[in-house]
Amino acid sequence: METHVVTGAFSYTGRYLTRRLLAQGIKVKTLTNHPHRPNPFGDQVSVAPFHFGKPEELAESLRGATVLYNTYWVRFAHGTTTYDEAVENTKTLIRAADAAGVSRLVHVSIANADAHSRLPYYRGKGQLEQFIRESKLSYAIVGPTVIYSTEDILINNIAWFVRRFPVFGVPGKGEYGIQPIFVEDMAEIMADAGSRADNMSIDAVGPEVFTFDELVRLIARKINRRTAIWHMPPGLALLASQLIGLMVGDVVLTREEVDGLMAGLLVSKKPPTGKTRLTEWLSENADKVGSQYHSELGRHFGR
């Protein structure tokens, strides 16, 4: 029975991937920053903490695994958590995988990653892609744009706001694009990449591209809500998001996310790889999407 390691198997993308691997008869182990959180998989998934400060222990926790699926990253700097730290921690994890004899690395990056980007998120992801390509591991680099479901941070939370407010603020003109992928499609792409041996880089993106305005109107129409779009200067949109963040106890939007969105970085230059159409998925899940707000701080920092 093969053993695969999934970082963050109790979180978001990793949870969907883990379900798929278990269904294929693969033994799964997870590495997590929250080893004491409830295990939704029971004794089907064993748990070990990240030991970034103890590389030997980290390597030992990976020993015996054939594939490592790495979803570890940070959406934004928070407290003592920084992008630079996330880059170095990921490098430590990759070195430990090599030392442990892991055969295959499937690494979640982002579409349009660039080691020279002025945006730290994209720059850090680009630096890690270079590091992986220079490593000895067989690898697959999977670059999503936005991953959606009834639990995601963007599509679901837009629906949450549309359900509750008559006006939705959009930074700038709202003409920039977005190409989301369904979380099950993302999990399928990752699992398939783990079963292969060739080095590869693939963008994980859905078959539909929307402008941001189109996306908001589509969500409002599918959940049967009326909302007015208010085009705001980016700075004002950030200020408004900070005020709403105080209300929901979360970081709703960051300057970097606004810059990346308005720069068109949430659209891939490659052919679509996901199959699920957001328009159809919203019709099927209109009663669920946006019914609950999902907090990034709650998911990753326990707040």
ABEGO torsion letter per residue (X at the ends): XBBBBBBGAABBAAAAAAAAAAAAGBBBBBBBABAABBBAAEAABBBBBBBAABAAAAAAAABGBABBBBABBBABBBEABBAAAAAAAAAAAAAAAAAAGBABBBBBBBBGBBAABABAAAAAAAAAAAAAAABABBBBBBBBBBBBBAABAAAAAAAAAAAABABBBBBEAGABBBBBBBAAAAAAAAAAAAABABBBBBBBBBABBBBAAAAAAAAAAAAGBBBBBBBBBAAAAAAAAAAAAAAAGBBABBAAAAAAAAAGAABBABBBABABBAAAAAAAAAAABGABBBBAAAAAAGX
